[in-house]
C-alpha cells in the first residue's frame, strides 16, 4: 500500500533538523519513526489478540487478565 503524507506533517517532522546528519545519524528521523511505529503496533497487538480494549473486560469476566497479574 502506497501512502501519501501531508506536506504539513512532513514539515512538522523535519522541524529542527538543520543538516543531513541530523536526519540520518544514529538518532535520526528514520530510527525515531521506526521506534514509534513499533511501539504503536505492539500496543495494538494485545487488543487485537485479546478482543477487548485496555481497561475492558474479556467475555469470560476473568478480571485483570490484560496485564497478566492478579491480586
mmJSON file of the N, C-alpha and C atoms, coordinates in Angstrom:
{"data_MODEL":{"atom_site":{
"group_PDB":["ATOM","ATOM","ATOM","ATOM","ATOM","ATOM","ATOM","ATOM","ATOM","ATOM","ATOM","ATOM","ATOM","ATOM","ATOM","ATOM","ATOM","ATOM","ATOM","ATOM","ATOM","ATOM","ATOM","ATOM","ATOM","ATOM","ATOM","ATOM","ATOM","ATOM","ATOM","ATOM","ATOM","ATOM","ATOM","ATOM","ATOM","ATOM","ATOM","ATOM","ATOM","ATOM","ATOM","ATOM","ATOM","ATOM","ATOM","ATOM","ATOM","ATOM","ATOM","ATOM","ATOM","ATOM","ATOM","ATOM","ATOM","ATOM","ATOM","ATOM","ATOM","ATOM","ATOM","ATOM","ATOM","ATOM","ATOM","ATOM","ATOM","ATOM","ATOM","ATOM","ATOM","ATOM","ATOM","ATOM","ATOM","ATOM","ATOM","ATOM","ATOM","ATOM","ATOM","ATOM","ATOM","ATOM","ATOM","ATOM","ATOM","ATOM","ATOM","ATOM","ATOM","ATOM","ATOM","ATOM","ATOM","ATOM","ATOM","ATOM","ATOM","ATOM","ATOM","ATOM","ATOM","ATOM","ATOM","ATOM","ATOM","ATOM","ATOM","ATOM","ATOM","ATOM","ATOM","ATOM","ATOM","ATOM","ATOM","ATOM","ATOM","ATOM","ATOM","ATOM","ATOM","ATOM","ATOM","ATOM","ATOM","ATOM","ATOM","ATOM","ATOM","ATOM","ATOM","ATOM","ATOM","ATOM","ATOM","ATOM","ATOM","ATOM","ATOM","ATOM","ATOM","ATOM","ATOM","ATOM","ATOM","ATOM","ATOM","ATOM","ATOM","ATOM","ATOM","ATOM","ATOM","ATOM","ATOM","ATOM","ATOM","ATOM","ATOM","ATOM","ATOM","ATOM","ATOM","ATOM","ATOM","ATOM","ATOM","ATOM","ATOM","ATOM","ATOM","ATOM","ATOM","ATOM","ATOM","ATOM","ATOM","ATOM","ATOM","ATOM","ATOM","ATOM","ATOM","ATOM","ATOM","ATOM","ATOM","ATOM","ATOM","ATOM","ATOM","ATOM","ATOM","ATOM","ATOM","ATOM","ATOM","ATOM","ATOM","ATOM","ATOM","ATOM","ATOM","ATOM","ATOM","ATOM","ATOM","ATOM","ATOM"],
"id":[1,2,3,4,5,6,7,8,9,10,11,12,13,14,15,16,17,18,19,20,21,22,23,24,25,26,27,28,29,30,31,32,33,34,35,36,37,38,39,40,41,42,43,44,45,46,47,48,49,50,51,52,53,54,55,56,57,58,59,60,61,62,63,64,65,66,67,68,69,70,71,72,73,74,75,76,77,78,79,80,81,82,83,84,85,86,87,88,89,90,91,92,93,94,95,96,97,98,99,100,101,102,103,104,105,106,107,108,109,110,111,112,113,114,115,116,117,118,119,120,121,122,123,124,125,126,127,128,129,130,131,132,133,134,135,136,137,138,139,140,141,142,143,144,145,146,147,148,149,150,151,152,153,154,155,156,157,158,159,160,161,162,163,164,165,166,167,168,169,170,171,172,173,174,175,176,177,178,179,180,181,182,183,184,185,186,187,188,189,190,191,192,193,194,195,196,197,198,199,200,201,202,203,204,205,206,207,208,209,210,211,212,213],
"type_symbol":["N","C","C","N","C","C","N","C","C","N","C","C","N","C","C","N","C","C","N","C","C","N","C","C","N","C","C","N","C","C","N","C","C","N","C","C","N","C","C","N","C","C","N","C","C","N","C","C","N","C","C","N","C","C","N","C","C","N","C","C","N","C","C","N","C","C","N","C","C","N","C","C","N","C","C","N","C","C","N","C","C","N","C","C","N","C","C","N","C","C","N","C","C","N","C","C","N","C","C","N","C","C","N","C","C","N","C","C","N","C","C","N","C","C","N","C","C","N","C","C","N","C","C","N","C","C","N","C","C","N","C","C","N","C","C","N","C","C","N","C","C","N","C","C","N","C","C","N","C","C","N","C","C","N","C","C","N","C","C","N","C","C","N","C","C","N","C","C","N","C","C","N","C","C","N","C","C","N","C","C","N","C","C","N","C","C","N","C","C","N","C","C","N","C","C","N","C","C","N","C","C","N","C","C","N","C","C","N","C","C","N","C","C"],
"label_atom_id":["N","CA","C","N","CA","C","N","CA","C","N","CA","C","N","CA","C","N","CA","C","N","CA","C","N","CA","C","N","CA","C","N","CA","C","N","CA","C","N","CA","C","N","CA","C","N","CA","C","N","CA","C","N","CA","C","N","CA","C","N","CA","C","N","CA","C","N","CA","C","N","CA","C","N","CA","C","N","CA","C","N","CA","C","N","CA","C","N","CA","C","N","CA","C","N","CA","C","N","CA","C","N","CA","C","N","CA","C","N","CA","C","N","CA","C","N","CA","C","N","CA","C","N","CA","C","N","CA","C","N","CA","C","N","CA","C","N","CA","C","N","CA","C","N","CA","C","N","CA","C","N","CA","C","N","CA","C","N","CA","C","N","CA","C","N","CA","C","N","CA","C","N","CA","C","N","CA","C","N","CA","C","N","CA","C","N","CA","C","N","CA","C","N","CA","C","N","CA","C","N","CA","C","N","CA","C","N","CA","C","N","CA","C","N","CA","C","N","CA","C","N","CA","C","N","CA","C","N","CA","C","N","CA","C","N","CA","C","N","CA","C","N","CA","C","N","CA","C"],
"label_alt_id":[null,null,null,null,null,null,null,null,null,null,null,null,null,null,null,null,null,null,null,null,null,null,null,null,null,null,null,null,null,null,null,null,null,null,null,null,null,null,null,null,null,null,null,null,null,null,null,null,null,null,null,null,null,null,null,null,null,null,null,null,null,null,null,null,null,null,null,null,null,null,null,null,null,null,null,null,null,null,null,null,null,null,null,null,null,null,null,null,null,null,null,null,null,null,null,null,null,null,null,null,null,null,null,null,null,null,null,null,null,null,null,null,null,null,null,null,null,null,null,null,null,null,null,null,null,null,null,null,null,null,null,null,null,null,null,null,null,null,null,null,null,null,null,null,null,null,null,null,null,null,null,null,null,null,null,null,null,null,null,null,null,null,null,null,null,null,null,null,null,null,null,null,null,null,null,null,null,null,null,null,null,null,null,null,null,null,null,null,null,null,null,null,null,null,null,null,null,null,null,null,null,null,null,null,null,null,null,null,null,null,null,null,null],
"label_comp_id":["UNK","UNK","UNK","UNK","UNK","UNK","UNK","UNK","UNK","UNK","UNK","UNK","UNK","UNK","UNK","UNK","UNK","UNK","UNK","UNK","UNK","UNK","UNK","UNK","UNK","UNK","UNK","UNK","UNK","UNK","UNK","UNK","UNK","UNK","UNK","UNK","UNK","UNK","UNK","UNK","UNK","UNK","UNK","UNK","UNK","UNK","UNK","UNK","UNK","UNK","UNK","UNK","UNK","UNK","UNK","UNK","UNK","UNK","UNK","UNK","UNK","UNK","UNK","UNK","UNK","UNK","UNK","UNK","UNK","UNK","UNK","UNK","UNK","UNK","UNK","UNK","UNK","UNK","UNK","UNK","UNK","UNK","UNK","UNK","UNK","UNK","UNK","UNK","UNK","UNK","UNK","UNK","UNK","UNK","UNK","UNK","UNK","UNK","UNK","UNK","UNK","UNK","UNK","UNK","UNK","UNK","UNK","UNK","UNK","UNK","UNK","UNK","UNK","UNK","UNK","UNK","UNK","UNK","UNK","UNK","UNK","UNK","UNK","UNK","UNK","UNK","UNK","UNK","UNK","UNK","UNK","UNK","UNK","UNK","UNK","UNK","UNK","UNK","UNK","UNK","UNK","UNK","UNK","UNK","UNK","UNK","UNK","UNK","UNK","UNK","UNK","UNK","UNK","UNK","UNK","UNK","UNK","UNK","UNK","UNK","UNK","UNK","UNK","UNK","UNK","UNK","UNK","UNK","UNK","UNK","UNK","UNK","UNK","UNK","UNK","UNK","UNK","UNK","UNK","UNK","UNK","UNK","UNK","UNK","UNK","UNK","UNK","UNK","UNK","UNK","UNK","UNK","UNK","UNK","UNK","UNK","UNK","UNK","UNK","UNK","UNK","UNK","UNK","UNK","UNK","UNK","UNK","UNK","UNK","UNK","UNK","UNK","UNK"],
"label_asym_id":["A","A","A","A","A","A","A","A","A","A","A","A","A","A","A","A","A","A","A","A","A","A","A","A","A","A","A","A","A","A","A","A","A","A","A","A","A","A","A","A","A","A","A","A","A","A","A","A","A","A","A","A","A","A","A","A","A","A","A","A","A","A","A","A","A","A","A","A","A","A","A","A","A","A","A","A","A","A","A","A","A","A","A","A","A","A","A","A","A","A","A","A","A","A","A","A","A","A","A","A","A","A","A","A","A","A","A","A","A","A","A","A","A","A","A","A","A","A","A","A","A","A","A","A","A","A","A","A","A","A","A","A","A","A","A","A","A","A","A","A","A","A","A","A","A","A","A","A","A","A","A","A","A","A","A","A","A","A","A","A","A","A","A","A","A","A","A","A","A","A","A","A","A","A","A","A","A","A","A","A","A","A","A","A","A","A","A","A","A","A","A","A","A","A","A","A","A","A","A","A","A","A","A","A","A","A","A","A","A","A","A","A","A"],
"label_entity_id":["1","1","1","1","1","1","1","1","1","1","1","1","1","1","1","1","1","1","1","1","1","1","1","1","1","1","1","1","1","1","1","1","1","1","1","1","1","1","1","1","1","1","1","1","1","1","1","1","1","1","1","1","1","1","1","1","1","1","1","1","1","1","1","1","1","1","1","1","1","1","1","1","1","1","1","1","1","1","1","1","1","1","1","1","1","1","1","1","1","1","1","1","1","1","1","1","1","1","1","1","1","1","1","1","1","1","1","1","1","1","1","1","1","1","1","1","1","1","1","1","1","1","1","1","1","1","1","1","1","1","1","1","1","1","1","1","1","1","1","1","1","1","1","1","1","1","1","1","1","1","1","1","1","1","1","1","1","1","1","1","1","1","1","1","1","1","1","1","1","1","1","1","1","1","1","1","1","1","1","1","1","1","1","1","1","1","1","1","1","1","1","1","1","1","1","1","1","1","1","1","1","1","1","1","1","1","1","1","1","1","1","1","1"],
"label_seq_id":[1,1,1,2,2,2,3,3,3,4,4,4,5,5,5,6,6,6,7,7,7,8,8,8,9,9,9,10,10,10,11,11,11,12,12,12,13,13,13,14,14,14,15,15,15,16,16,16,17,17,17,18,18,18,19,19,19,20,20,20,21,21,21,22,22,22,23,23,23,24,24,24,25,25,25,26,26,26,27,27,27,28,28,28,29,29,29,30,30,30,31,31,31,32,32,32,33,33,33,34,34,34,35,35,35,36,36,36,37,37,37,38,38,38,39,39,39,40,40,40,41,41,41,42,42,42,43,43,43,44,44,44,45,45,45,46,46,46,47,47,47,48,48,48,49,49,49,50,50,50,51,51,51,52,52,52,53,53,53,54,54,54,55,55,55,56,56,56,57,57,57,58,58,58,59,59,59,60,60,60,61,61,61,62,62,62,63,63,63,64,64,64,65,65,65,66,66,66,67,67,67,68,68,68,69,69,69,70,70,70,71,71,71],
"pdbx_PDB_ins_code":[null,null,null,null,null,null,null,null,null,null,null,null,null,null,null,null,null,null,null,null,null,null,null,null,null,null,null,null,null,null,null,null,null,null,null,null,null,null,null,null,null,null,null,null,null,null,null,null,null,null,null,null,null,null,null,null,null,null,null,null,null,null,null,null,null,null,null,null,null,null,null,null,null,null,null,null,null,null,null,null,null,null,null,null,null,null,null,null,null,null,null,null,null,null,null,null,null,null,null,null,null,null,null,null,null,null,null,null,null,null,null,null,null,null,null,null,null,null,null,null,null,null,null,null,null,null,null,null,null,null,null,null,null,null,null,null,null,null,null,null,null,null,null,null,null,null,null,null,null,null,null,null,null,null,null,null,null,null,null,null,null,null,null,null,null,null,null,null,null,null,null,null,null,null,null,null,null,null,null,null,null,null,null,null,null,null,null,null,null,null,null,null,null,null,null,null,null,null,null,null,null,null,null,null,null,null,null,null,null,null,null,null,null],
"Cartn_x":[0.849,0.0,0.898,0.736,1.496,0.711,1.403,0.736,1.351,0.526,0.996,0.883,1.882,1.89,1.642,0.841,0.546,1.831,1.956,3.123,3.301,2.213,2.28,2.871,2.532,3.081,4.589,5.002,6.435,7.175,6.582,7.2,7.371,6.354,6.42,7.51,7.594,8.615,10.026,10.189,11.516,11.925,11.038,11.34,12.543,13.496,14.666,15.851,15.652,16.762,17.45,18.751,19.475,20.407,20.937,21.868,21.542,21.994,21.652,21.978,23.081,23.457,22.414,21.72,20.666,19.55,19.303,18.25,18.714,19.918,20.362,21.285,21.645,22.548,21.925,22.636,22.195,20.832,20.489,19.178,18.317,18.519,17.817,16.353,15.718,14.287,13.877,14.574,14.154,14.136,15.124,15.161,14.011,13.76,12.678,11.319,11.111,9.84,9.645,10.711,10.623,10.249,10.898,10.582,9.14,8.666,7.294,6.286,6.568,5.669,5.638,6.8,6.856,6.1,6.31,5.589,4.083,3.648,2.214,1.66,2.393,1.944,1.896,2.906,2.921,1.809,1.472,0.379,-0.973,-1.115,-2.381,-2.52,-1.409,-1.446,-2.26,-2.072,-2.877,-4.379,-4.764,-6.183,-6.748,-6.025,-6.481,-6.513,-5.491,-5.387,-6.421,-6.564,-7.472,-8.927,-9.139,-10.502,-11.215,-10.486,-11.105,-10.071,-10.551,-9.7,-9.049,-7.939,-7.342,-8.361,-8.389,-9.343,-10.683,-10.903,-12.153,-12.092,-13.155,-13.215,-13.381,-12.79,-12.946,-14.329,-14.677,-16.009,-16.294,-15.265,-15.467,-15.456,-15.108,-15.066,-13.964,-12.83,-11.732,-11.068,-11.475,-10.911,-9.68,-8.617,-7.417,-6.496,-6.991,-6.205,-5.32,-5.603,-4.886,-3.422,-3.082,-1.683,-0.974,-1.647,-1.002,-0.795,-1.468,-1.311,-2.674,-2.656,-3.884,-3.548,-4.552,-4.262,-3.688],
"Cartn_y":[-1.171,0.0,1.239,2.042,3.29,4.38,5.11,6.131,7.488,8.487,9.859,10.573,11.371,12.111,13.581,14.177,15.595,16.403,17.46,18.342,18.895,19.244,19.801,18.788,17.532,16.502,16.369,16.345,16.264,17.488,18.67,19.885,19.787,19.273,19.126,18.121,17.011,16.003,16.53,17.407,17.911,19.153,19.665,20.845,20.578,21.482,21.37,20.662,20.017,19.367,20.392,20.531,21.56,21.014,19.831,19.253,17.775,17.179,15.781,14.82,15.042,14.146,14.14,15.261,15.322,14.324,14.146,13.22,11.776,11.559,10.188,9.63,10.412,9.953,8.865,8.446,7.34,7.561,8.801,9.101,9.89,9.662,10.401,10.027,10.71,10.552,9.116,8.397,7.016,6.139,6.27,5.473,5.859,7.146,7.607,7.138,7.248,6.818,5.314,4.554,3.103,2.737,3.355,3.088,3.415,4.547,4.958,4.006,3.586,2.659,1.294,0.803,-0.495,-0.433,0.641,0.783,0.83,1.557,1.645,0.278,-0.444,-1.774,-2.738,-2.709,-3.602,-3.26,-1.992,-1.593,-2.05,-2.139,-2.563,-4.067,-4.793,-6.245,-6.931,-6.587,-7.27,-7.04,-5.836,-5.548,-6.447,-6.576,-7.424,-8.884,-9.319,-10.716,-11.073,-10.199,-10.492,-10.196,-9.25,-8.942,-7.91,-7.192,-6.123,-5.049,-3.843,-2.676,-2.682,-1.939,-1.812,-1.268,-1.837,-1.415,-2.106,-2.795,-3.519,-4.889,-5.62,-6.981,-7.961,-9.118,-10.145,-10.771,-11.593,-12.189,-13.069,-13.732,-14.6,-13.841,-12.56,-11.755,-12.187,-12.589,-13.096,-12.007,-10.778,-9.712,-9.099,-9.007,-8.289,-9.185,-9.701,-10.614,-9.861,-8.618,-7.891,-7.673,-7.39,-7.127,-8.347,-9.472,-10.7,-10.818,-9.993,-10.096,-10.16,-10.603,-10.676,-10.386,-10.063,-9.736,-10.913],
"Cartn_z":[0.0,0.0,0.0,-1.002,-1.075,-0.366,0.479,1.288,1.011,0.894,0.732,2.058,2.366,3.616,3.337,4.191,4.046,4.2,3.415,3.476,4.883,5.547,6.9,7.883,7.715,8.584,8.37,7.131,6.834,7.356,7.195,7.73,9.243,9.92,11.372,11.764,11.058,11.352,11.142,10.172,9.83,10.617,11.453,12.257,13.152,13.129,13.987,13.359,12.228,11.547,10.656,10.817,10.088,9.022,9.23,8.26,8.061,6.969,6.677,7.816,8.524,9.613,10.726,10.903,11.914,11.595,10.316,9.881,9.867,9.386,9.129,10.189,11.192,12.236,13.099,14.128,14.966,15.628,15.913,16.494,15.524,14.249,13.211,13.077,12.173,11.965,11.634,10.743,10.465,11.722,12.576,13.8,14.723,14.854,15.722,15.204,13.894,13.315,13.455,13.219,13.362,14.79,15.753,17.153,17.495,17.03,17.31,16.667,15.429,14.737,15.409,15.834,16.513,17.836,18.607,19.87,19.652,18.637,18.342,17.959,17.119,16.689,17.878,18.729,19.881,20.863,20.958,21.833,21.314,20.014,19.41,19.377,19.37,19.236,20.322,21.612,22.625,22.452,22.052,21.847,20.764,19.675,18.583,19.016,19.699,20.116,21.18,22.194,23.299,22.966,22.061,21.644,22.491,23.354,24.124,24.421,24.656,24.851,26.23,26.384,27.712,28.704,29.884,30.906,30.777,29.653,29.456,30.09,29.935,30.474,29.321,29.498,28.483,28.588,27.646,27.585,28.802,29.337,30.491,31.811,31.79,33.008,33.954,33.398,34.22,35.054,34.881,35.693,35.077,35.849,35.457,34.614,33.526,32.684,31.705,31.45,30.394,30.72,31.947,32.257,32.844,32.909,33.348,34.847,35.641,37.075,37.751,38.969,39.742,41.2,42.012,43.413,44.188],
"occupancy":[1.0,1.0,1.0,1.0,1.0,1.0,1.0,1.0,1.0,1.0,1.0,1.0,1.0,1.0,1.0,1.0,1.0,1.0,1.0,1.0,1.0,1.0,1.0,1.0,1.0,1.0,1.0,1.0,1.0,1.0,1.0,1.0,1.0,1.0,1.0,1.0,1.0,1.0,1.0,1.0,1.0,1.0,1.0,1.0,1.0,1.0,1.0,1.0,1.0,1.0,1.0,1.0,1.0,1.0,1.0,1.0,1.0,1.0,1.0,1.0,1.0,1.0,1.0,1.0,1.0,1.0,1.0,1.0,1.0,1.0,1.0,1.0,1.0,1.0,1.0,1.0,1.0,1.0,1.0,1.0,1.0,1.0,1.0,1.0,1.0,1.0,1.0,1.0,1.0,1.0,1.0,1.0,1.0,1.0,1.0,1.0,1.0,1.0,1.0,1.0,1.0,1.0,1.0,1.0,1.0,1.0,1.0,1.0,1.0,1.0,1.0,1.0,1.0,1.0,1.0,1.0,1.0,1.0,1.0,1.0,1.0,1.0,1.0,1.0,1.0,1.0,1.0,1.0,1.0,1.0,1.0,1.0,1.0,1.0,1.0,1.0,1.0,1.0,1.0,1.0,1.0,1.0,1.0,1.0,1.0,1.0,1.0,1.0,1.0,1.0,1.0,1.0,1.0,1.0,1.0,1.0,1.0,1.0,1.0,1.0,1.0,1.0,1.0,1.0,1.0,1.0,1.0,1.0,1.0,1.0,1.0,1.0,1.0,1.0,1.0,1.0,1.0,1.0,1.0,1.0,1.0,1.0,1.0,1.0,1.0,1.0,1.0,1.0,1.0,1.0,1.0,1.0,1.0,1.0,1.0,1.0,1.0,1.0,1.0,1.0,1.0,1.0,1.0,1.0,1.0,1.0,1.0,1.0,1.0,1.0,1.0,1.0,1.0],
"B_iso_or_equiv":[0.0,0.0,0.0,0.0,0.0,0.0,0.0,0.0,0.0,0.0,0.0,0.0,0.0,0.0,0.0,0.0,0.0,0.0,0.0,0.0,0.0,0.0,0.0,0.0,0.0,0.0,0.0,0.0,0.0,0.0,0.0,0.0,0.0,0.0,0.0,0.0,0.0,0.0,0.0,0.0,0.0,0.0,0.0,0.0,0.0,0.0,0.0,0.0,0.0,0.0,0.0,0.0,0.0,0.0,0.0,0.0,0.0,0.0,0.0,0.0,0.0,0.0,0.0,0.0,0.0,0.0,0.0,0.0,0.0,0.0,0.0,0.0,0.0,0.0,0.0,0.0,0.0,0.0,0.0,0.0,0.0,0.0,0.0,0.0,0.0,0.0,0.0,0.0,0.0,0.0,0.0,0.0,0.0,0.0,0.0,0.0,0.0,0.0,0.0,0.0,0.0,0.0,0.0,0.0,0.0,0.0,0.0,0.0,0.0,0.0,0.0,0.0,0.0,0.0,0.0,0.0,0.0,0.0,0.0,0.0,0.0,0.0,0.0,0.0,0.0,0.0,0.0,0.0,0.0,0.0,0.0,0.0,0.0,0.0,0.0,0.0,0.0,0.0,0.0,0.0,0.0,0.0,0.0,0.0,0.0,0.0,0.0,0.0,0.0,0.0,0.0,0.0,0.0,0.0,0.0,0.0,0.0,0.0,0.0,0.0,0.0,0.0,0.0,0.0,0.0,0.0,0.0,0.0,0.0,0.0,0.0,0.0,0.0,0.0,0.0,0.0,0.0,0.0,0.0,0.0,0.0,0.0,0.0,0.0,0.0,0.0,0.0,0.0,0.0,0.0,0.0,0.0,0.0,0.0,0.0,0.0,0.0,0.0,0.0,0.0,0.0,0.0,0.0,0.0,0.0,0.0,0.0,0.0,0.0,0.0,0.0,0.0,0.0],
"pdbx_formal_charge":[null,null,null,null,null,null,null,null,null,null,null,null,null,null,null,null,null,null,null,null,null,null,null,null,null,null,null,null,null,null,null,null,null,null,null,null,null,null,null,null,null,null,null,null,null,null,null,null,null,null,null,null,null,null,null,null,null,null,null,null,null,null,null,null,null,null,null,null,null,null,null,null,null,null,null,null,null,null,null,null,null,null,null,null,null,null,null,null,null,null,null,null,null,null,null,null,null,null,null,null,null,null,null,null,null,null,null,null,null,null,null,null,null,null,null,null,null,null,null,null,null,null,null,null,null,null,null,null,null,null,null,null,null,null,null,null,null,null,null,null,null,null,null,null,null,null,null,null,null,null,null,null,null,null,null,null,null,null,null,null,null,null,null,null,null,null,null,null,null,null,null,null,null,null,null,null,null,null,null,null,null,null,null,null,null,null,null,null,null,null,null,null,null,null,null,null,null,null,null,null,null,null,null,null,null,null,null,null,null,null,null,null,null],
"auth_seq_id":[1,1,1,2,2,2,3,3,3,4,4,4,5,5,5,6,6,6,7,7,7,8,8,8,9,9,9,10,10,10,11,11,11,12,12,12,13,13,13,14,14,14,15,15,15,16,16,16,17,17,17,18,18,18,19,19,19,20,20,20,21,21,21,22,22,22,23,23,23,24,24,24,25,25,25,26,26,26,27,27,27,28,28,28,29,29,29,30,30,30,31,31,31,32,32,32,33,33,33,34,34,34,35,35,35,36,36,36,37,37,37,38,38,38,39,39,39,40,40,40,41,41,41,42,42,42,43,43,43,44,44,44,45,45,45,46,46,46,47,47,47,48,48,48,49,49,49,50,50,50,51,51,51,52,52,52,53,53,53,54,54,54,55,55,55,56,56,56,57,57,57,58,58,58,59,59,59,60,60,60,61,61,61,62,62,62,63,63,63,64,64,64,65,65,65,66,66,66,67,67,67,68,68,68,69,69,69,70,70,70,71,71,71],
"auth_comp_id":["UNK","UNK","UNK","UNK","UNK","UNK","UNK","UNK","UNK","UNK","UNK","UNK","UNK","UNK","UNK","UNK","UNK","UNK","UNK","UNK","UNK","UNK","UNK","UNK","UNK","UNK","UNK","UNK","UNK","UNK","UNK","UNK","UNK","UNK","UNK","UNK","UNK","UNK","UNK","UNK","UNK","UNK","UNK","UNK","UNK","UNK","UNK","UNK","UNK","UNK","UNK","UNK","UNK","UNK","UNK","UNK","UNK","UNK","UNK","UNK","UNK","UNK","UNK","UNK","UNK","UNK","UNK","UNK","UNK","UNK","UNK","UNK","UNK","UNK","UNK","UNK","UNK","UNK","UNK","UNK","UNK","UNK","UNK","UNK","UNK","UNK","UNK","UNK","UNK","UNK","UNK","UNK","UNK","UNK","UNK","UNK","UNK","UNK","UNK","UNK","UNK","UNK","UNK","UNK","UNK","UNK","UNK","UNK","UNK","UNK","UNK","UNK","UNK","UNK","UNK","UNK","UNK","UNK","UNK","UNK","UNK","UNK","UNK","UNK","UNK","UNK","UNK","UNK","UNK","UNK","UNK","UNK","UNK","UNK","UNK","UNK","UNK","UNK","UNK","UNK","UNK","UNK","UNK","UNK","UNK","UNK","UNK","UNK","UNK","UNK","UNK","UNK","UNK","UNK","UNK","UNK","UNK","UNK","UNK","UNK","UNK","UNK","UNK","UNK","UNK","UNK","UNK","UNK","UNK","UNK","UNK","UNK","UNK","UNK","UNK","UNK","UNK","UNK","UNK","UNK","UNK","UNK","UNK","UNK","UNK","UNK","UNK","UNK","UNK","UNK","UNK","UNK","UNK","UNK","UNK","UNK","UNK","UNK","UNK","UNK","UNK","UNK","UNK","UNK","UNK","UNK","UNK","UNK","UNK","UNK","UNK","UNK","UNK"],
"auth_asym_id":["A","A","A","A","A","A","A","A","A","A","A","A","A","A","A","A","A","A","A","A","A","A","A","A","A","A","A","A","A","A","A","A","A","A","A","A","A","A","A","A","A","A","A","A","A","A","A","A","A","A","A","A","A","A","A","A","A","A","A","A","A","A","A","A","A","A","A","A","A","A","A","A","A","A","A","A","A","A","A","A","A","A","A","A","A","A","A","A","A","A","A","A","A","A","A","A","A","A","A","A","A","A","A","A","A","A","A","A","A","A","A","A","A","A","A","A","A","A","A","A","A","A","A","A","A","A","A","A","A","A","A","A","A","A","A","A","A","A","A","A","A","A","A","A","A","A","A","A","A","A","A","A","A","A","A","A","A","A","A","A","A","A","A","A","A","A","A","A","A","A","A","A","A","A","A","A","A","A","A","A","A","A","A","A","A","A","A","A","A","A","A","A","A","A","A","A","A","A","A","A","A","A","A","A","A","A","A","A","A","A","A","A","A"],
"auth_atom_id":["N","CA","C","N","CA","C","N","CA","C","N","CA","C","N","CA","C","N","CA","C","N","CA","C","N","CA","C","N","CA","C","N","CA","C","N","CA","C","N","CA","C","N","CA","C","N","CA","C","N","CA","C","N","CA","C","N","CA","C","N","CA","C","N","CA","C","N","CA","C","N","CA","C","N","CA","C","N","CA","C","N","CA","C","N","CA","C","N","CA","C","N","CA","C","N","CA","C","N","CA","C","N","CA","C","N","CA","C","N","CA","C","N","CA","C","N","CA","C","N","CA","C","N","CA","C","N","CA","C","N","CA","C","N","CA","C","N","CA","C","N","CA","C","N","CA","C","N","CA","C","N","CA","C","N","CA","C","N","CA","C","N","CA","C","N","CA","C","N","CA","C","N","CA","C","N","CA","C","N","CA","C","N","CA","C","N","CA","C","N","CA","C","N","CA","C","N","CA","C","N","CA","C","N","CA","C","N","CA","C","N","CA","C","N","CA","C","N","CA","C","N","CA","C","N","CA","C","N","CA","C","N","CA","C","N","CA","C","N","CA","C","N","CA","C","N","CA","C"],
"pdbx_PDB_model_num":[1,1,1,1,1,1,1,1,1,1,1,1,1,1,1,1,1,1,1,1,1,1,1,1,1,1,1,1,1,1,1,1,1,1,1,1,1,1,1,1,1,1,1,1,1,1,1,1,1,1,1,1,1,1,1,1,1,1,1,1,1,1,1,1,1,1,1,1,1,1,1,1,1,1,1,1,1,1,1,1,1,1,1,1,1,1,1,1,1,1,1,1,1,1,1,1,1,1,1,1,1,1,1,1,1,1,1,1,1,1,1,1,1,1,1,1,1,1,1,1,1,1,1,1,1,1,1,1,1,1,1,1,1,1,1,1,1,1,1,1,1,1,1,1,1,1,1,1,1,1,1,1,1,1,1,1,1,1,1,1,1,1,1,1,1,1,1,1,1,1,1,1,1,1,1,1,1,1,1,1,1,1,1,1,1,1,1,1,1,1,1,1,1,1,1,1,1,1,1,1,1,1,1,1,1,1,1,1,1,1,1,1,1]
}}}
